[in-house]
Amino acid sequence: MDASLTLPAPRLVASDSALAECCAACARVPRIAFDTEFIRTDTFHPKLGLIQLCDGDTVWLVDPLAIGDFAPLVDLLRNPRVIKVFHSCSEDLEVLQGAFGTLPSPLFDTQVAAAFGGLGFSRGYARLVEAVLGIALDKHETRSDWLQRPLTEAQCRYAAEDVHYLIQVYDHLLATLDAERLGWIAEDMEELLAGAGENADLARYYLRIKGAWKLPVADQYVLARLAEWRERLARELDKPRGHIVPDGVLVEAVRLWPLSRNQLFRVEGFHPRSARQFGDQLLGLVEALAGEPVPADFLAIAPPLEREARQLLAGLRGVIDKRAEALGLAPELLARKRDLEALVRSVMEGHPQLPPALSRGWRHAAIGQELLAHVS
């Protein structure tokens, strides 16, 4: 086996001085592999348990529970001369934004890059390492308790593998991808960071609630306000949404109005403890909101596409499949389902319009113009 693939003994970083030393070393190289381990079982906000870094030679395991001054790490995350390499980074970005108020830039995600390199869309880390390096990883610590101390030897090995082999995968991808595709990846990384840096719109969470499109628009508006109340409460109390009021209970509370306390507490899925703690607030809000005029700019939840629209969607997918084959890309890379549906809805409304993701950047040239021509 190549010596560079042999897993070195990781160095534990458990003091401010050790973190400063680690970050200084990482700032001297052009790229570092980065990962986080966290727990999010009974809280809204993830609890950071470990940070892993690797420069290709040394693996550092940073214990955030033992660090007081994270300024060197924040500086490293922002250092424009050092590429921060992750795999499937969306959760890591959320964790870092929440813990340190900053995001890693410049960014490189090997899961995204692997898709551009023809290695499969949304490929997991272990499968990618095996495909590129021929090494089978044991992922038995995936659900480990990363807040326990001391960490076990198995936990430390698992954490070290997540960054040591990641840097090797990055180097392979960088060597095999052409300049055009690296440019496409860079565009996607900028979009990813821009999206992660935006504050979540609490007032729009209702758009994610399954089956809510079936409600009349007036009831959707009440649901939207209830969902916003729950979002604020979940963040304030640091509790998962479902531990306060599950989605289904919010929908039923709106659908059954007017309802009594006994009716609400019997709604399936509403835990008695949560009902006692939050039920009266929920009832009061429903009572206050029922009959309130719906604002003119309220965004109603779009229903599923009807038959004619589904046929148009299928035609667009055919265009994408053909173009993706010609480019040697997974179709999912070219256009997301929600973007295609947005285009279809605009056609059905009589004014074909590309959604933002397809109207700019490399996707506009690669597929956006062709899609718009297909429906015009």
C-alpha positions in Angstrom: 0.0 0.0 0.0 1.1 3.5 -0.8 2.7 5.0 2.4 0.5 8.1 2.1 -2.6 6.0 2.6 -1.4 4.5 5.9 -3.4 6.1 8.7 -1.1 8.0 11.1 -1.7 8.3 14.8 -3.9 11.3 15.3 -2.8 14.2 17.5 -5.4 15.3 20.1 -5.8 19.1 20.4 -7.2 19.9 23.8 -5.8 23.3 24.7 -5.8 26.8 23.3 -2.1 26.6 22.6 -2.4 23.3 20.9 -5.2 24.7 18.7 -3.1 27.7 17.7 -0.2 25.4 16.8 -2.5 23.1 14.7 -4.1 26.0 12.9 -0.7 27.6 12.2 0.5 24.3 10.6 -2.7 24.1 8.5 -2.3 27.7 7.3 1.0 26.7 5.6 -0.5 24.2 3.2 -2.8 24.9 0.1 -5.6 22.5 1.3 -6.8 20.8 4.4 -9.4 18.1 4.9 -12.1 19.1 7.4 -14.9 17.3 9.2 -17.0 17.6 12.3 -18.8 15.2 14.7 -21.8 16.3 16.6 -24.9 15.1 18.4 -28.4 16.2 17.6 -30.8 13.8 19.2 -32.8 15.9 21.6 -31.9 19.5 20.7 -32.7 21.9 17.9 -29.1 23.1 17.6 -26.4 20.5 17.0 -23.9 20.0 19.8 -20.3 20.0 18.4 -18.3 17.1 19.8 -15.2 17.0 17.7 -13.4 18.7 14.8 -11.0 16.8 12.5 -8.3 18.4 10.3 -5.7 16.8 8.1 -3.0 18.4 5.9 -2.1 15.2 4.2 0.6 14.2 6.7 -0.9 15.0 10.2 -4.4 14.4 11.6 -5.6 16.6 14.3 -8.6 15.8 16.5 -9.7 19.1 18.1 -11.7 18.7 21.3 -14.1 21.7 21.3 -15.1 20.9 24.9 -11.6 21.7 26.0 -11.0 24.9 24.0 -11.6 28.4 25.2 -10.2 30.5 22.3 -11.3 29.5 18.8 -9.9 32.6 17.1 -7.2 30.6 15.3 -9.7 28.2 13.9 -12.0 31.0 12.8 -9.0 32.6 11.0 -8.2 29.3 9.3 -11.8 28.8 8.2 -11.7 32.3 6.6 -8.2 32.0 5.2 -8.5 32.6 1.4 -5.3 30.8 0.6 -6.3 27.4 2.1 -9.0 25.3 0.5 -11.2 23.5 3.0 -12.1 20.1 1.8 -15.3 18.4 3.1 -17.5 15.4 2.0 -21.2 16.1 1.9 -20.7 19.3 3.8 -24.2 20.7 4.3 -24.5 19.6 8.0 -20.9 20.6 8.7 -21.7 24.1 7.4 -24.6 24.4 9.7 -22.6 23.2 12.7 -19.7 25.7 12.0 -22.0 28.6 11.3 -23.8 27.9 14.6 -20.7 27.3 16.6 -18.4 30.0 15.2 -20.6 32.4 13.2 -18.5 31.8 10.1 -18.2 29.4 7.1 -15.2 27.7 5.5 -14.0 29.5 2.4 -12.8 28.6 -0.2 -14.7 25.3 0.0 -14.5 22.0 -1.9 -16.9 19.2 -1.5 -15.7 15.8 -2.7 -19.2 14.4 -3.0 -20.1 17.1 -5.5 -16.8 16.8 -7.3 -17.2 13.0 -7.5 -20.5 13.5 -9.3 -18.8 15.8 -11.8 -16.1 13.2 -12.3 -18.5 10.4 -13.1 -18.2 8.6 -9.8 -21.9 8.6 -8.9 -24.3 11.2 -7.7 -24.5 11.7 -3.9 -22.0 9.0 -3.2 -21.2 8.2 0.4 -17.7 8.8 1.8 -16.9 5.1 2.5 -17.9 4.1 -1.0 -16.0 6.9 -2.6 -12.8 6.0 -0.6 -13.1 2.4 -1.7 -13.7 3.4 -5.4 -10.8 5.9 -5.5 -8.3 4.4 -3.1 -9.3 0.7 -2.8 -9.7 0.9 1.0 -12.7 -0.4 2.8 -13.6 1.7 5.8 -15.4 0.4 8.9 -18.2 2.9 9.7 -19.4 1.3 12.9 -19.0 4.6 14.9 -21.5 6.5 12.8 -24.0 6.8 15.7 -21.4 7.2 18.4 -21.7 9.6 21.4 -19.2 12.3 20.5 -19.8 14.2 23.7 -18.5 11.5 25.9 -15.0 11.8 27.4 -12.6 10.3 27.0 -13.1 9.3 23.4 -12.5 5.6 22.7 -9.7 4.4 20.5 -12.3 3.3 18.0 -13.9 6.7 17.9 -10.5 8.4 17.3 -9.7 6.0 14.5 -13.0 6.6 12.9 -12.7 10.3 13.2 -9.1 10.3 11.8 -10.1 8.2 8.8 -12.8 10.7 7.9 -10.1 13.3 7.0 -6.9 11.4 6.3 -8.4 9.5 3.3 -10.5 12.6 2.3 -7.3 14.5 1.5 -6.2 11.7 -0.8 -9.5 11.6 -2.5 -9.4 15.3 -3.1 -5.9 15.1 -4.6 -7.2 12.4 -7.0 -10.2 14.4 -8.0 -8.1 17.5 -8.6 -5.8 15.6 -10.9 -8.6 13.9 -12.9 -11.1 16.8 -13.4 -10.5 19.2 -16.2 -10.4 23.0 -15.8 -14.0 23.5 -17.1 -15.5 21.1 -14.5 -13.4 22.5 -11.7 -14.8 25.9 -12.7 -18.3 24.4 -12.4 -17.6 23.0 -9.0 -16.2 26.3 -7.9 -19.5 28.0 -9.0 -21.5 25.4 -7.0 -19.4 25.9 -3.9 -20.1 29.6 -4.0 -23.8 29.0 -4.4 -23.6 26.5 -1.5 -21.9 29.0 0.8 -24.3 31.8 -0.2 -27.2 29.6 0.7 -25.7 28.4 4.0 -24.9 31.9 5.0 -28.5 33.1 4.6 -30.7 33.3 7.7 -33.5 30.8 7.6 -36.8 32.4 6.8 -38.8 31.3 9.8 -42.0 32.5 8.2 -41.6 30.0 5.3 -41.2 26.7 7.1 -44.8 25.9 6.5 -43.9 25.2 2.8 -42.1 22.1 4.0 -45.1 20.5 5.8 -46.3 17.4 4.1 -49.8 17.4 2.9 -50.5 21.0 3.9 -51.3 22.0 0.3 -54.7 20.3 0.8 -55.8 23.0 3.3 -57.7 26.1 2.0 -55.5 29.1 1.6 -57.0 30.8 4.7 -56.0 27.7 6.8 -52.6 27.6 5.2 -52.0 31.1 6.4 -52.9 30.1 10.0 -50.6 27.1 9.6 -47.8 29.3 8.4 -48.1 31.5 11.5 -48.3 28.5 13.8 -45.2 27.0 12.1 -43.3 30.3 12.6 -44.3 30.4 16.3 -42.9 26.8 16.7 -39.7 27.7 14.8 -39.0 30.5 17.2 -39.8 28.4 20.2 -37.7 25.5 19.0 -34.7 27.8 18.7 -35.3 29.5 22.0 -35.8 26.3 24.0 -33.2 24.3 21.9 -35.7 21.5 21.3 -36.5 19.6 18.1 -39.6 20.8 16.3 -41.4 17.5 16.9 -40.8 17.7 20.6 -42.8 20.9 20.7 -45.6 20.3 18.2 -45.2 17.8 15.4 -46.1 18.9 11.8 -49.1 16.7 11.7 -50.5 18.2 14.9 -50.2 21.7 13.5 -52.2 20.6 10.4 -54.9 19.0 12.5 -55.1 22.0 14.9 -55.9 24.1 11.8 -58.2 21.6 10.1 -60.3 20.9 13.2 -60.9 24.5 14.3 -62.9 25.3 16.3 -61.5 22.7 18.7 -61.4 22.2 22.4 -58.5 21.4 24.6 -59.6 17.8 24.9 -59.8 17.4 21.1 -56.4 18.9 20.6 -54.8 16.6 23.3 -56.3 13.6 21.6 -54.7 14.4 18.2 -52.5 11.4 17.2 -48.8 12.2 17.6 -49.1 14.9 20.2 -47.1 13.6 23.2 -48.9 14.2 26.5 -45.9 16.1 27.9 -45.7 18.4 24.9 -49.5 18.8 24.9 -49.4 19.9 28.6 -46.5 22.3 28.0 -47.5 23.9 24.7 -51.1 22.9 24.0 -52.7 26.0 25.6 -50.4 28.3 23.6 -51.3 26.5 20.4 -55.0 26.8 21.2 -54.7 30.5 21.9 -52.9 31.1 18.7 -55.4 29.2 16.6 -58.2 31.1 18.2 -56.5 34.5 17.6 -55.6 33.7 14.0 -58.8 32.1 12.8 -60.6 34.4 10.5 -57.7 36.8 10.2 -57.5 38.2 6.6 -54.9 36.5 4.4 -52.2 39.1 3.2 -52.2 39.7 -0.5 -48.6 38.6 -0.8 -49.1 35.3 1.1 -47.5 32.4 -0.8 -49.9 29.5 -0.9 -48.5 26.0 -1.1 -48.5 24.7 -4.6 -50.5 21.5 -5.1 -49.0 18.5 -6.9 -48.7 18.8 -10.7 -51.7 17.7 -12.7 -51.5 15.3 -15.6 -50.7 17.8 -18.4 -48.0 19.3 -16.2 -46.5 15.9 -15.3 -46.3 15.1 -19.0 -44.4 18.3 -19.6 -42.1 17.5 -16.7 -41.4 14.1 -18.2 -40.5 15.7 -21.5 -38.1 18.1 -19.7 -36.5 15.1 -17.9 -35.9 13.5 -21.3 -34.1 16.6 -22.5 -31.9 16.6 -19.3 -31.2 12.9 -19.6 -30.0 13.3 -23.2 -27.8 16.3 -22.3 -26.4 14.6 -19.2 -25.4 11.6 -21.2 -23.6 13.8 -23.7 -21.7 15.6 -20.9 -21.0 12.4 -18.9 -22.8 13.8 -15.9 -25.6 12.5 -13.6 -28.9 14.1 -14.6 -29.4 15.3 -11.0 -26.4 17.6 -11.4 -28.0 19.5 -14.2 -31.3 20.3 -12.7 -33.1 19.6 -9.4 -36.7 18.4 -9.3 -37.9 21.6 -7.6 -36.4 23.7 -10.3 -37.9 21.7 -13.1 -41.3 21.9 -11.4 -40.9 25.7 -11.0 -40.3 25.9 -14.8 -43.3 23.7 -15.5 -45.6 25.8 -13.3 -44.5 28.9 -15.1 -45.4 27.3 -18.4 -48.8 26.3 -17.2 -49.4 29.9 -16.0 -48.6 31.1 -19.5 -45.2 32.8 -18.9 -42.3 30.3 -19.2 -39.4 31.4 -17.0 -36.3 29.6 -15.8 -35.8 29.5 -12.0 -32.7 31.2 -10.7 -30.6 28.0 -10.6 -31.0 27.5 -14.3 -30.9 31.1 -15.4 -27.3 31.8 -14.5 -23.9 30.2 -14.3 -22.7 27.1 -16.0 -26.2 25.4 -15.8 -27.7 28.2 -17.9 -25.3 27.5 -20.7 -25.3 23.7 -20.3 -29.1 23.1 -20.1 -31.1 26.2 -19.1 -31.4 27.7 -22.6 -32.3 24.3 -24.1 -35.0 23.7 -21.5 -36.5 27.1 -22.1 -36.5 26.6 -25.9 -38.2 23.2 -25.3 -41.2 24.8 -23.5 -41.4 28.1 -25.5 
